[in-house]
Amino acid sequence: MVTGIRPTGLTGTSAAPADALSTPGMRRARLCILAGAASGVAACVLLAALELRREPDPRGIVLGAAGSLLLVLALAAALYRSVMPWRATTTGRWLVAGYATAAVLSVPLVGPVGGTPGRAWAFVGAALVGAAPLLLPVRYAVTLMAGTVLAATATAWWLGGPVRDAVTATVVLGLTVATWNVLHLWFWTFRAQAREGHDALARLATAEERLRCARDVYALLAHELSALVLKAELASRLAMVDGERTRKEAAEMRALAAAASARMREAVHGYRSVGLREQTETVARVLRNAGVRCSVTQPERELPPALTGPLVSVLREAGAHVLRHGEARWCTIEIAREASGARLTVVNDGAGDEAPDLDGSGLPGLADRLREAGGTLRTWRGDGTFTVQASVRAGS
């Protein structure tokens, strides 16, 4: 049953990008998964503590409590390392080594203590069995489980306690907790894969759009540019021989260049001619499909084309920024008509304290273009939100 799947990124061996698994939302998910998985281990330690209360010798209670506390602290540190893959690998190795040392020391400290010899450590052994899938790869986890069962058997036999009861408690309770933990690991795997898939889709959509633009540009200009190259070579050869033919070739080159420029302007106009209302609904639909609650506020009347062109580019980039960065749960898109133009405001709650820098996005470039056209673009963070606001004037 405990043949588990290693959860992506849980112990620092992730195949996913580090930034994808280090976002605030993913860290919260990791800690929730860890808390649920560690609850079974805590139940085993609690049963061991209840058994310690039956010890008549106060010194034995103190020693047993010290051994249990040392093991709990070492286990907590090792589990914390398992959800922090950005920590140094050597740190994780030292924490696991400390956990193994605490487990060995708990045998003489906890084993003899309690109303029934060996029973308290049988519960501690169940905690070790249950925590093994959280800390180690499958082959090492199985080895640790088998060694723990043997240690519980030898402890009960050496102290004269009921061997069958100790083995039953360690095996049954330990495997139950281990199974519970493996289920949590699977849940984490699905969550991490969903995040990776979300990021991959965003990258794929961007790559497809770039390829489509490249194909369109090639289809538009390939013939004209090839003809221009050939005619330029021909004109260079005829320049010293036939001046009239050279002038004719130069005129044809100018005509080809003008035609290519006109076709390019038409293509660019086609890209920019998408209505702002239509583009807003498209962006809102994409965000909702990605799990982001999105609300839209638009003016009743359509804005003039002179205002919608710059705002469409800002809206596209702002929507892509919400998908690429942060862990946004909601987003608001507001378009308002002003006396001298229009204003677009996009706000989302995915900024957080560790929001990525904007240098890798297209927003700085859009700010420069808007400034050249007489508009403005502002971005700021505050109270866990990130805001993009673009303003354009009717005369720009």
SEDOFI-677814 format. One record per residue (C-alpha): x, y, z; residue number from 1. Coordinates in Angstrom, 1 decimal, always signed. Each point is the difference from the previous one (the first is absolute). Example, Ala and Ser with C-alpha at 12.3 -4.5 7.8 and 13.67 -1.06 7.14 Angstrom:
2
<r c1="+12.3" c2="-4.5" c3="+7.8" nr="1"/>
<r c1="+1.4" c2="+3.4" c3="-0.7" nr="2"/>
This chain:
396
<r c1="+0.0" c2="+0.0" c3="+0.0" nr="1"/>
<r c1="+2.8" c2="+2.4" c3="+0.9" nr="2"/>
<r c1="+1.8" c2="+0.0" c3="-3.4" nr="3"/>
<r c1="-0.9" c2="+3.7" c3="-0.5" nr="4"/>
<r c1="+0.9" c2="+2.5" c3="-2.6" nr="5"/>
<r c1="+2.5" c2="+2.6" c3="+1.0" nr="6"/>
<r c1="-1.8" c2="+3.4" c3="+0.0" nr="7"/>
<r c1="+1.4" c2="+2.5" c3="-2.4" nr="8"/>
<r c1="+2.2" c2="+2.4" c3="+1.8" nr="9"/>
<r c1="-0.8" c2="-1.2" c3="+3.5" nr="10"/>
<r c1="+3.6" c2="-0.8" c3="+0.9" nr="11"/>
<r c1="+1.9" c2="+2.2" c3="-2.3" nr="12"/>
<r c1="+0.3" c2="-2.4" c3="-2.9" nr="13"/>
<r c1="-2.6" c2="+1.8" c3="-2.0" nr="14"/>
<r c1="-0.1" c2="-0.1" c3="-3.8" nr="15"/>
<r c1="-2.1" c2="+3.2" c3="-0.1" nr="16"/>
<r c1="+1.4" c2="+3.5" c3="-0.1" nr="17"/>
<r c1="+1.0" c2="+1.2" c3="+3.5" nr="18"/>
<r c1="-2.0" c2="+3.2" c3="-0.3" nr="19"/>
<r c1="-3.2" c2="-2.0" c3="-0.9" nr="20"/>
<r c1="+0.3" c2="-2.0" c3="+3.3" nr="21"/>
<r c1="+1.2" c2="+2.9" c3="+2.1" nr="22"/>
<r c1="-3.0" c2="+2.4" c3="-0.5" nr="23"/>
<r c1="-2.0" c2="+0.9" c3="+3.2" nr="24"/>
<r c1="-3.0" c2="-2.1" c3="-1.1" nr="25"/>
<r c1="+2.1" c2="-3.1" c3="-0.6" nr="26"/>
<r c1="+1.8" c2="+0.5" c3="+3.4" nr="27"/>
<r c1="-3.4" c2="+0.2" c3="+1.7" nr="28"/>
<r c1="-1.1" c2="-3.2" c3="-1.8" nr="29"/>
<r c1="+3.2" c2="-1.7" c3="+1.1" nr="30"/>
<r c1="-0.4" c2="+0.9" c3="+3.6" nr="31"/>
<r c1="-3.7" c2="-1.1" c3="+0.0" nr="32"/>
<r c1="+1.0" c2="-3.4" c3="-1.5" nr="33"/>
<r c1="+2.8" c2="-0.3" c3="+2.6" nr="34"/>
<r c1="-2.4" c2="+0.9" c3="+2.9" nr="35"/>
<r c1="-2.5" c2="-2.6" c3="-1.1" nr="36"/>
<r c1="+2.7" c2="-2.7" c3="-0.5" nr="37"/>
<r c1="+1.7" c2="+0.8" c3="+3.3" nr="38"/>
<r c1="-3.3" c2="-0.4" c3="+1.9" nr="39"/>
<r c1="+0.3" c2="-3.8" c3="-0.1" nr="40"/>
<r c1="+3.5" c2="+0.2" c3="+1.3" nr="41"/>
<r c1="-1.2" c2="+2.2" c3="+2.8" nr="42"/>
<r c1="-2.6" c2="-2.5" c3="+1.0" nr="43"/>
<r c1="+2.7" c2="-2.7" c3="+0.4" nr="44"/>
<r c1="+2.1" c2="+2.3" c3="+2.2" nr="45"/>
<r c1="-3.1" c2="+0.8" c3="+2.1" nr="46"/>
<r c1="-0.7" c2="-3.7" c3="+0.6" nr="47"/>
<r c1="+3.6" c2="-0.4" c3="+1.1" nr="48"/>
<r c1="-0.4" c2="+2.9" c3="+2.4" nr="49"/>
<r c1="-3.1" c2="-1.6" c3="+1.5" nr="50"/>
<r c1="+1.9" c2="-3.2" c3="+0.5" nr="51"/>
<r c1="+2.8" c2="+1.9" c3="+1.8" nr="52"/>
<r c1="-2.5" c2="+1.3" c3="+2.5" nr="53"/>
<r c1="-0.3" c2="-3.6" c3="+1.3" nr="54"/>
<r c1="+3.6" c2="+0.0" c3="+1.1" nr="55"/>
<r c1="+0.3" c2="-0.1" c3="+3.8" nr="56"/>
<r c1="+3.6" c2="+1.4" c3="+0.1" nr="57"/>
<r c1="+0.1" c2="+3.8" c3="-0.5" nr="58"/>
<r c1="+3.5" c2="-0.3" c3="-1.3" nr="59"/>
<r c1="-1.1" c2="-2.4" c3="-2.7" nr="60"/>
<r c1="-2.8" c2="+2.4" c3="-1.0" nr="61"/>
<r c1="+2.6" c2="+2.8" c3="-0.3" nr="62"/>
<r c1="+2.3" c2="-2.1" c3="-2.1" nr="63"/>
<r c1="-2.8" c2="-1.3" c3="-2.2" nr="64"/>
<r c1="-1.4" c2="+3.5" c3="-0.5" nr="65"/>
<r c1="+3.5" c2="+1.3" c3="-0.9" nr="66"/>
<r c1="+0.4" c2="-2.8" c3="-2.6" nr="67"/>
<r c1="-3.4" c2="+0.7" c3="-1.5" nr="68"/>
<r c1="+0.5" c2="+3.7" c3="+0.0" nr="69"/>
<r c1="+3.4" c2="-0.3" c3="-1.7" nr="70"/>
<r c1="-1.5" c2="-2.3" c3="-2.7" nr="71"/>
<r c1="-2.9" c2="+2.4" c3="-0.6" nr="72"/>
<r c1="+2.3" c2="+3.0" c3="-0.4" nr="73"/>
<r c1="+2.3" c2="-1.9" c3="-2.3" nr="74"/>
<r c1="-3.0" c2="-1.3" c3="-2.0" nr="75"/>
<r c1="-1.5" c2="+3.5" c3="-0.3" nr="76"/>
<r c1="+3.3" c2="+1.5" c3="-1.3" nr="77"/>
<r c1="+0.3" c2="-2.8" c3="-2.6" nr="78"/>
<r c1="-3.6" c2="+0.4" c3="-1.1" nr="79"/>
<r c1="+0.4" c2="+3.8" c3="-0.3" nr="80"/>
<r c1="+3.1" c2="-0.6" c3="-2.2" nr="81"/>
<r c1="-2.1" c2="-2.3" c3="-2.2" nr="82"/>
<r c1="-2.3" c2="+2.9" c3="-0.9" nr="83"/>
<r c1="+2.8" c2="+2.5" c3="-0.6" nr="84"/>
<r c1="+1.8" c2="-1.1" c3="-3.2" nr="85"/>
<r c1="+1.9" c2="+3.2" c3="-0.3" nr="86"/>
<r c1="+2.0" c2="-0.7" c3="+3.2" nr="87"/>
<r c1="+3.5" c2="-1.4" c3="-0.4" nr="88"/>
<r c1="+0.2" c2="-3.7" c3="-0.6" nr="89"/>
<r c1="+2.6" c2="-0.4" c3="+2.7" nr="90"/>
<r c1="-2.4" c2="+1.5" c3="+2.5" nr="91"/>
<r c1="-2.6" c2="-2.7" c3="-0.8" nr="92"/>
<r c1="+2.6" c2="-2.7" c3="+0.4" nr="93"/>
<r c1="+1.0" c2="+1.2" c3="+3.4" nr="94"/>
<r c1="-3.6" c2="+0.2" c3="+1.1" nr="95"/>
<r c1="-0.8" c2="-3.5" c3="-1.2" nr="96"/>
<r c1="+3.2" c2="-1.2" c3="+1.8" nr="97"/>
<r c1="-1.1" c2="+1.8" c3="+3.2" nr="98"/>
<r c1="-3.4" c2="-1.7" c3="-0.3" nr="99"/>
<r c1="+1.6" c2="-3.4" c3="-0.4" nr="100"/>
<r c1="+2.1" c2="+0.6" c3="+3.1" nr="101"/>
<r c1="-3.0" c2="+1.1" c3="+2.0" nr="102"/>
<r c1="-1.8" c2="-3.2" c3="-1.1" nr="103"/>
<r c1="+2.9" c2="-2.2" c3="+1.2" nr="104"/>
<r c1="+0.2" c2="+1.9" c3="+3.4" nr="105"/>
<r c1="-3.7" c2="-0.4" c3="+0.5" nr="106"/>
<r c1="+0.3" c2="-3.8" c3="+0.3" nr="107"/>
<r c1="+1.8" c2="+0.0" c3="+3.4" nr="108"/>
<r c1="-1.8" c2="+3.1" c3="+1.2" nr="109"/>
<r c1="-3.6" c2="-1.0" c3="-0.9" nr="110"/>
<r c1="+0.2" c2="-3.8" c3="-0.3" nr="111"/>
<r c1="+0.1" c2="-0.9" c3="+3.7" nr="112"/>
<r c1="-2.5" c2="+2.6" c3="+1.1" nr="113"/>
<r c1="-3.7" c2="-0.5" c3="+0.4" nr="114"/>
<r c1="-2.5" c2="-2.4" c3="+1.5" nr="115"/>
<r c1="+0.9" c2="-2.7" c3="-2.5" nr="116"/>
<r c1="+3.7" c2="-0.3" c3="-1.1" nr="117"/>
<r c1="+0.6" c2="+0.8" c3="-3.6" nr="118"/>
<r c1="-3.6" c2="+1.2" c3="-0.7" nr="119"/>
<r c1="+0.9" c2="+3.8" c3="+0.1" nr="120"/>
<r c1="+2.8" c2="-0.5" c3="-2.5" nr="121"/>
<r c1="-2.3" c2="-2.1" c3="-2.2" nr="122"/>
<r c1="-2.1" c2="+3.2" c3="-0.4" nr="123"/>
<r c1="+3.2" c2="+2.0" c3="-0.7" nr="124"/>
<r c1="+1.0" c2="-2.6" c3="-2.6" nr="125"/>
<r c1="-3.4" c2="+0.4" c3="-1.6" nr="126"/>
<r c1="+0.7" c2="+3.7" c3="-0.3" nr="127"/>
<r c1="+3.4" c2="-0.8" c3="-1.7" nr="128"/>
<r c1="-1.8" c2="-2.4" c3="-2.4" nr="129"/>
<r c1="-2.6" c2="+2.6" c3="-0.8" nr="130"/>
<r c1="+2.5" c2="+2.8" c3="-0.6" nr="131"/>
<r c1="+2.3" c2="-2.0" c3="-2.2" nr="132"/>
<r c1="-1.8" c2="+0.8" c3="-3.4" nr="133"/>
<r c1="+0.2" c2="+3.7" c3="+0.8" nr="134"/>
<r c1="+3.7" c2="+0.0" c3="+0.4" nr="135"/>
<r c1="+1.6" c2="-2.6" c3="-2.2" nr="136"/>
<r c1="-0.2" c2="-1.6" c3="-3.4" nr="137"/>
<r c1="-2.1" c2="-3.2" c3="-0.2" nr="138"/>
<r c1="+2.9" c2="-2.5" c3="+0.2" nr="139"/>
<r c1="+1.5" c2="+1.8" c3="+3.1" nr="140"/>
<r c1="-3.4" c2="+0.5" c3="+1.6" nr="141"/>
<r c1="-0.8" c2="-3.8" c3="-0.3" nr="142"/>
<r c1="+3.4" c2="-0.8" c3="+1.6" nr="143"/>
<r c1="-0.7" c2="+2.4" c3="+2.9" nr="144"/>
<r c1="-3.5" c2="-1.5" c3="+0.5" nr="145"/>
<r c1="+1.4" c2="-3.5" c3="+0.2" nr="146"/>
<r c1="+2.8" c2="+1.0" c3="+2.3" nr="147"/>
<r c1="-2.5" c2="+1.8" c3="+2.3" nr="148"/>
<r c1="-2.1" c2="-3.1" c3="+0.3" nr="149"/>
<r c1="+3.0" c2="-2.1" c3="+0.8" nr="150"/>
<r c1="+1.0" c2="+2.6" c3="+2.7" nr="151"/>
<r c1="-3.4" c2="-0.1" c3="+1.5" nr="152"/>
<r c1="+0.1" c2="-3.8" c3="+0.1" nr="153"/>
<r c1="+3.5" c2="-0.1" c3="+1.6" nr="154"/>
<r c1="-0.9" c2="+2.7" c3="+2.5" nr="155"/>
<r c1="-3.2" c2="-1.8" c3="+1.2" nr="156"/>
<r c1="+1.9" c2="-3.4" c3="+0.1" nr="157"/>
<r c1="+3.0" c2="+1.4" c3="+1.9" nr="158"/>
<r c1="-2.2" c2="+1.8" c3="+2.6" nr="159"/>
<r c1="-2.3" c2="-3.0" c3="+0.5" nr="160"/>
<r c1="-3.1" c2="+1.7" c3="-1.5" nr="161"/>
<r c1="-2.6" c2="-1.4" c3="-2.3" nr="162"/>
<r c1="+1.8" c2="-0.4" c3="-3.3" nr="163"/>
<r c1="-3.2" c2="-0.6" c3="-2.0" nr="164"/>
<r c1="-1.7" c2="+3.1" c3="+1.3" nr="165"/>
<r c1="+3.1" c2="+2.2" c3="-0.7" nr="166"/>
<r c1="+0.3" c2="-1.3" c3="-3.6" nr="167"/>
<r c1="-3.7" c2="+0.4" c3="-0.6" nr="168"/>
<r c1="-0.1" c2="+3.6" c3="+1.2" nr="169"/>
<r c1="+3.1" c2="+0.9" c3="-2.0" nr="170"/>
<r c1="-1.1" c2="-1.7" c3="-3.2" nr="171"/>
<r c1="-3.7" c2="+0.7" c3="+0.0" nr="172"/>
<r c1="+0.1" c2="+3.6" c3="+1.3" nr="173"/>
<r c1="+3.2" c2="+0.8" c3="-1.9" nr="174"/>
<r c1="-1.3" c2="-1.2" c3="-3.4" nr="175"/>
<r c1="-3.3" c2="+1.8" c3="+0.6" nr="176"/>
<r c1="+1.8" c2="+3.2" c3="+0.6" nr="177"/>
<r c1="+2.3" c2="-0.6" c3="-2.9" nr="178"/>
<r c1="-3.0" c2="-0.7" c3="-2.3" nr="179"/>
<r c1="-1.6" c2="+3.2" c3="+1.1" nr="180"/>
<r c1="+3.3" c2="+1.9" c3="-0.7" nr="181"/>
<r c1="+0.3" c2="-1.6" c3="-3.5" nr="182"/>
<r c1="-3.5" c2="+1.3" c3="-0.8" nr="183"/>
<r c1="+1.1" c2="+3.5" c3="+1.0" nr="184"/>
<r c1="+3.1" c2="-0.4" c3="-2.2" nr="185"/>
<r c1="-2.2" c2="-1.0" c3="-3.0" nr="186"/>
<r c1="-2.2" c2="+3.1" c3="+0.7" nr="187"/>
<r c1="+3.2" c2="+2.1" c3="+0.0" nr="188"/>
<r c1="+1.1" c2="-1.6" c3="-3.3" nr="189"/>
<r c1="-3.2" c2="+0.9" c3="-1.7" nr="190"/>
<r c1="+0.1" c2="+3.5" c3="+1.3" nr="191"/>
<r c1="+3.6" c2="+0.5" c3="-1.2" nr="192"/>
<r c1="-0.8" c2="-1.6" c3="-3.4" nr="193"/>
<r c1="-3.0" c2="+2.3" c3="-0.4" nr="194"/>
<r c1="+2.3" c2="+3.0" c3="+0.7" nr="195"/>
<r c1="+2.6" c2="-1.2" c3="-2.4" nr="196"/>
<r c1="-2.7" c2="-0.6" c3="-2.6" nr="197"/>
<r c1="-1.4" c2="+3.5" c3="+0.5" nr="198"/>
<r c1="+3.4" c2="+1.6" c3="-0.5" nr="199"/>
<r c1="+0.7" c2="-2.2" c3="-3.0" nr="200"/>
<r c1="-3.3" c2="+1.0" c3="-1.6" nr="201"/>
<r c1="+0.8" c2="+3.7" c3="+0.5" nr="202"/>
<r c1="+3.5" c2="-0.5" c3="-1.6" nr="203"/>
<r c1="-1.5" c2="-2.0" c3="-2.8" nr="204"/>
<r c1="-2.6" c2="+2.6" c3="-0.8" nr="205"/>
<r c1="+2.7" c2="+2.7" c3="-0.2" nr="206"/>
<r c1="+2.1" c2="-2.2" c3="-2.2" nr="207"/>
<r c1="-2.9" c2="-0.8" c3="-2.3" nr="208"/>
<r c1="-0.9" c2="+3.7" c3="-0.4" nr="209"/>
<r c1="+3.6" c2="+0.9" c3="-0.8" nr="210"/>
<r c1="+0.2" c2="-2.8" c3="-2.6" nr="211"/>
<r c1="-3.3" c2="+1.1" c3="-1.5" nr="212"/>
<r c1="+1.3" c2="+3.6" c3="-0.3" nr="213"/>
<r c1="+3.2" c2="-1.3" c3="-1.6" nr="214"/>
<r c1="-1.9" c2="-2.0" c3="-2.5" nr="215"/>
<r c1="-2.2" c2="+2.9" c3="-0.9" nr="216"/>
<r c1="+3.0" c2="+2.3" c3="-0.5" nr="217"/>
<r c1="+1.8" c2="-2.6" c3="-2.1" nr="218"/>
<r c1="-3.1" c2="-0.5" c3="-2.2" nr="219"/>
<r c1="-0.4" c2="+3.7" c3="-0.4" nr="220"/>
<r c1="+3.6" c2="+1.0" c3="-0.8" nr="221"/>
<r c1="+1.9" c2="-3.0" c3="-1.2" nr="222"/>
<r c1="-0.7" c2="+0.5" c3="-3.7" nr="223"/>
<r c1="+0.5" c2="+3.7" c3="+0.0" nr="224"/>
<r c1="+3.3" c2="-0.2" c3="+1.9" nr="225"/>
<r c1="+1.3" c2="-2.7" c3="-2.2" nr="226"/>
<r c1="-0.8" c2="+2.0" c3="-3.1" nr="227"/>
<r c1="+1.6" c2="+3.1" c3="+1.5" nr="228"/>
<r c1="+3.3" c2="-2.0" c3="+0.7" nr="229"/>
<r c1="+0.0" c2="-1.3" c3="-3.6" nr="230"/>
<r c1="-0.7" c2="+3.4" c3="-1.5" nr="231"/>
<r c1="+2.6" c2="+1.7" c3="+2.2" nr="232"/>
<r c1="+2.6" c2="-2.5" c3="-1.3" nr="233"/>
<r c1="-1.0" c2="+0.6" c3="-3.5" nr="234"/>
<r c1="+0.0" c2="+3.8" c3="+0.4" nr="235"/>
<r c1="+3.6" c2="-0.1" c3="+1.5" nr="236"/>
<r c1="+1.2" c2="-2.0" c3="-3.1" nr="237"/>
<r c1="-1.7" c2="+2.4" c3="-2.5" nr="238"/>
<r c1="+1.0" c2="+3.2" c3="+1.7" nr="239"/>
<r c1="+3.2" c2="+0.5" c3="-2.0" nr="240"/>
<r c1="-1.4" c2="-1.5" c3="-3.2" nr="241"/>
<r c1="-3.7" c2="+1.0" c3="-0.6" nr="242"/>
<r c1="-1.1" c2="+3.1" c3="+1.9" nr="243"/>
<r c1="-3.5" c2="-0.1" c3="-1.4" nr="244"/>
<r c1="-0.5" c2="-3.6" c3="+1.0" nr="245"/>
<r c1="+1.4" c2="+0.8" c3="+3.5" nr="246"/>
<r c1="-2.5" c2="+2.8" c3="+0.5" nr="247"/>
<r c1="-2.8" c2="-2.3" c3="-1.1" nr="248"/>
<r c1="+1.1" c2="-2.7" c3="+2.5" nr="249"/>
<r c1="+0.2" c2="+2.6" c3="+2.8" nr="250"/>
<r c1="-3.5" c2="+1.2" c3="-0.7" nr="251"/>
<r c1="-1.3" c2="-3.6" c3="+0.2" nr="252"/>
<r c1="+1.9" c2="-0.4" c3="+3.2" nr="253"/>
<r c1="-1.7" c2="+3.1" c3="+1.5" nr="254"/>
<r c1="-3.4" c2="-1.4" c3="-1.1" nr="255"/>
<r c1="+0.7" c2="-3.3" c3="+1.6" nr="256"/>
<r c1="+1.1" c2="+1.6" c3="+3.2" nr="257"/>
<r c1="-3.1" c2="+2.2" c3="+0.1" nr="258"/>
<r c1="-2.3" c2="-2.9" c3="-0.6" nr="259"/>
<r c1="+1.7" c2="-2.0" c3="+2.8" nr="260"/>
<r c1="-0.3" c2="+2.9" c3="+2.3" nr="261"/>
<r c1="-3.7" c2="+0.4" c3="-0.8" nr="262"/>
<r c1="-0.7" c2="-3.7" c3="+0.6" nr="263"/>
<r c1="+1.9" c2="+0.2" c3="+3.3" nr="264"/>
<r c1="-2.1" c2="+3.0" c3="+1.1" nr="265"/>
<r c1="-3.2" c2="-1.9" c3="-0.9" nr="266"/>
<r c1="+1.1" c2="-3.0" c3="+2.0" nr="267"/>
<r c1="+0.9" c2="+2.1" c3="+3.0" nr="268"/>
<r c1="-3.3" c2="+1.8" c3="-0.2" nr="269"/>
<r c1="-1.7" c2="-3.3" c3="+0.0" nr="270"/>
<r c1="+1.8" c2="-1.0" c3="+3.2" nr="271"/>
<r c1="-0.9" c2="+3.2" c3="+1.6" nr="272"/>
<r c1="-3.6" c2="+0.3" c3="-1.2" nr="273"/>
<r c1="-1.4" c2="-2.4" c3="+2.5" nr="274"/>
<r c1="-2.7" c2="+1.8" c3="+2.0" nr="275"/>
<r c1="+0.8" c2="+0.9" c3="+3.6" nr="276"/>
<r c1="-3.3" c2="-1.4" c3="+1.2" nr="277"/>
<r c1="+0.6" c2="-3.3" c3="-1.8" nr="278"/>
<r c1="+3.6" c2="-0.2" c3="+1.3" nr="279"/>
<r c1="-1.2" c2="+0.7" c3="+3.5" nr="280"/>
<r c1="-2.5" c2="-2.9" c3="+0.0" nr="281"/>
<r c1="+2.7" c2="-2.3" c3="-1.5" nr="282"/>
<r c1="+2.5" c2="+0.9" c3="+2.8" nr="283"/>
<r c1="-2.7" c2="-0.4" c3="+2.7" nr="284"/>
<r c1="-1.0" c2="-3.4" c3="-1.4" nr="285"/>
<r c1="+3.6" c2="-1.2" c3="-0.1" nr="286"/>
<r c1="+0.6" c2="+1.1" c3="+3.6" nr="287"/>
<r c1="-3.2" c2="-1.7" c3="+1.2" nr="288"/>
<r c1="+1.0" c2="-3.2" c3="-1.7" nr="289"/>
<r c1="+3.3" c2="+0.2" c3="+1.9" nr="290"/>
<r c1="-1.9" c2="+0.2" c3="+3.3" nr="291"/>
<r c1="+0.2" c2="+3.8" c3="+0.5" nr="292"/>
<r c1="-3.2" c2="+1.8" c3="+1.0" nr="293"/>
<r c1="-0.3" c2="+2.8" c3="-2.5" nr="294"/>
<r c1="-2.3" c2="+3.0" c3="+0.0" nr="295"/>
<r c1="-0.3" c2="+2.4" c3="-2.9" nr="296"/>
<r c1="-1.3" c2="+3.6" c3="-0.1" nr="297"/>
<r c1="-0.3" c2="+1.7" c3="-3.4" nr="298"/>
<r c1="-1.7" c2="+3.1" c3="-1.3" nr="299"/>
<r c1="-3.3" c2="-0.5" c3="-1.8" nr="300"/>
<r c1="+1.2" c2="+1.5" c3="-3.3" nr="301"/>
<r c1="+3.0" c2="-1.3" c3="-1.9" nr="302"/>
<r c1="+3.1" c2="+2.1" c3="+0.2" nr="303"/>
<r c1="+1.3" c2="+1.6" c3="-3.2" nr="304"/>
<r c1="+2.8" c2="-2.0" c3="-1.9" nr="305"/>
<r c1="+2.5" c2="+2.7" c3="+0.8" nr="306"/>
<r c1="-0.3" c2="-0.9" c3="+3.7" nr="307"/>
<r c1="-0.5" c2="-3.8" c3="-0.2" nr="308"/>
<r c1="+3.2" c2="-0.8" c3="-1.9" nr="309"/>
<r c1="+2.4" c2="+0.8" c3="+2.8" nr="310"/>
<r c1="-2.2" c2="-1.3" c3="+2.8" nr="311"/>
<r c1="-0.4" c2="-3.4" c3="-1.8" nr="312"/>
<r c1="+3.7" c2="-0.5" c3="+0.1" nr="313"/>
<r c1="+0.2" c2="+0.9" c3="+3.7" nr="314"/>
<r c1="-3.0" c2="-2.3" c3="+0.8" nr="315"/>
<r c1="+1.6" c2="-3.0" c3="-1.7" nr="316"/>
<r c1="+3.3" c2="+0.5" c3="+1.8" nr="317"/>
<r c1="-1.7" c2="+0.5" c3="+3.4" nr="318"/>
<r c1="-2.1" c2="-3.1" c3="-0.4" nr="319"/>
<r c1="+3.1" c2="-2.0" c3="-1.0" nr="320"/>
<r c1="+1.8" c2="+1.4" c3="+3.1" nr="321"/>
<r c1="-2.8" c2="-1.3" c3="+2.3" nr="322"/>
<r c1="+0.4" c2="-3.5" c3="-1.5" nr="323"/>
<r c1="+3.8" c2="+0.0" c3="+0.0" nr="324"/>
<r c1="+0.7" c2="+1.4" c3="+3.4" nr="325"/>
<r c1="-1.4" c2="-0.2" c3="+3.5" nr="326"/>
<r c1="-2.9" c2="-2.1" c3="+1.4" nr="327"/>
<r c1="-2.9" c2="+2.3" c3="-0.8" nr="328"/>
<r c1="-3.4" c2="-1.1" c3="+1.3" nr="329"/>
<r c1="-1.9" c2="+3.0" c3="-1.4" nr="330"/>
<r c1="+0.5" c2="+2.7" c3="-2.6" nr="331"/>
<r c1="-2.0" c2="+3.1" c3="-1.0" nr="332"/>
<r c1="+0.0" c2="+1.7" c3="-3.4" nr="333"/>
<r c1="-1.4" c2="+3.5" c3="-0.1" nr="334"/>
<r c1="-0.2" c2="+2.2" c3="-3.2" nr="335"/>
<r c1="-1.2" c2="+3.5" c3="+0.6" nr="336"/>
<r c1="-0.6" c2="+2.8" c3="-2.5" nr="337"/>
<r c1="+1.5" c2="+3.3" c3="+1.1" nr="338"/>
<r c1="-0.5" c2="+3.6" c3="-1.3" nr="339"/>
<r c1="+3.3" c2="-0.1" c3="-1.9" nr="340"/>
<r c1="+0.3" c2="-3.7" c3="-0.7" nr="341"/>
<r c1="-0.3" c2="-3.3" c3="+1.7" nr="342"/>
<r c1="+1.5" c2="-1.9" c3="+2.9" nr="343"/>
<r c1="+0.6" c2="-3.8" c3="+0.4" nr="344"/>
<r c1="+0.6" c2="-1.4" c3="+3.5" nr="345"/>
<r c1="+0.8" c2="-3.7" c3="+0.7" nr="346"/>
<r c1="+0.4" c2="-1.1" c3="+3.6" nr="347"/>
<r c1="+0.8" c2="-3.5" c3="+1.4" nr="348"/>
<r c1="+0.9" c2="-1.4" c3="+3.4" nr="349"/>
<r c1="+2.9" c2="-2.1" c3="-1.3" nr="350"/>
<r c1="+2.7" c2="+2.5" c3="+0.9" nr="351"/>
<r c1="+0.9" c2="-1.3" c3="+3.5" nr="352"/>
<r c1="+3.2" c2="+0.9" c3="+1.8" nr="353"/>
<r c1="+2.2" c2="-1.8" c3="-2.4" nr="354"/>
<r c1="-1.5" c2="+0.9" c3="-3.4" nr="355"/>
<r c1="+2.4" c2="-0.4" c3="-2.9" nr="356"/>
<r c1="+1.6" c2="+3.0" c3="-1.6" nr="357"/>
<r c1="-1.6" c2="+1.5" c3="-3.1" nr="358"/>
<r c1="+3.2" c2="+0.2" c3="-2.0" nr="359"/>
<r c1="-0.8" c2="-3.3" c3="-1.7" nr="360"/>
<r c1="-3.5" c2="+1.1" c3="-1.1" nr="361"/>
<r c1="-1.1" c2="+2.3" c3="-2.9" nr="362"/>
<r c1="-1.4" c2="+2.7" c3="+2.3" nr="363"/>
<r c1="+3.1" c2="+2.2" c3="+0.0" nr="364"/>
<r c1="+0.1" c2="+0.0" c3="-3.8" nr="365"/>
<r c1="-3.7" c2="+0.9" c3="-0.1" nr="366"/>
<r c1="+0.6" c2="+2.9" c3="+2.3" nr="367"/>
<r c1="+2.6" c2="+1.4" c3="-2.4" nr="368"/>
<r c1="-2.3" c2="-0.3" c3="-2.9" nr="369"/>
<r c1="-2.9" c2="+1.6" c3="+1.8" nr="370"/>
<r c1="+2.3" c2="+2.9" c3="+1.1" nr="371"/>
<r c1="+1.0" c2="+0.6" c3="-3.6" nr="372"/>
<r c1="-3.7" c2="+0.1" c3="-1.0" nr="373"/>
<r c1="-0.8" c2="+2.4" c3="+2.8" nr="374"/>
<r c1="-1.5" c2="-2.6" c3="+2.4" nr="375"/>
<r c1="+1.2" c2="-1.3" c3="+3.4" nr="376"/>
<r c1="+0.4" c2="-3.4" c3="+1.6" nr="377"/>
<r c1="+0.3" c2="-0.5" c3="+3.8" nr="378"/>
<r c1="+0.6" c2="-3.2" c3="+2.0" nr="379"/>
<r c1="+0.1" c2="-0.3" c3="+3.7" nr="380"/>
<r c1="-0.4" c2="-2.5" c3="+2.9" nr="381"/>
<r c1="-1.9" c2="+0.6" c3="+3.2" nr="382"/>
<r c1="-1.8" c2="-2.1" c3="+2.6" nr="383"/>
<r c1="+0.7" c2="-3.2" c3="-1.8" nr="384"/>
<r c1="-1.3" c2="+1.2" c3="-3.4" nr="385"/>
<r c1="+1.6" c2="+1.0" c3="-3.3" nr="386"/>
<r c1="-1.5" c2="+2.7" c3="-2.1" nr="387"/>
<r c1="+0.6" c2="+0.9" c3="-3.6" nr="388"/>
<r c1="-1.6" c2="+3.3" c3="-1.1" nr="389"/>
<r c1="+0.2" c2="+1.5" c3="-3.6" nr="390"/>
<r c1="-1.3" c2="+3.3" c3="-1.1" nr="391"/>
<r c1="-0.3" c2="+1.4" c3="-3.5" nr="392"/>
<r c1="-1.2" c2="+3.3" c3="-1.3" nr="393"/>
<r c1="-2.4" c2="+0.5" c3="-2.9" nr="394"/>
<r c1="+2.5" c2="+2.2" c3="-1.8" nr="395"/>
<r c1="+3.0" c2="-2.3" c3="+0.4" nr="396"/>
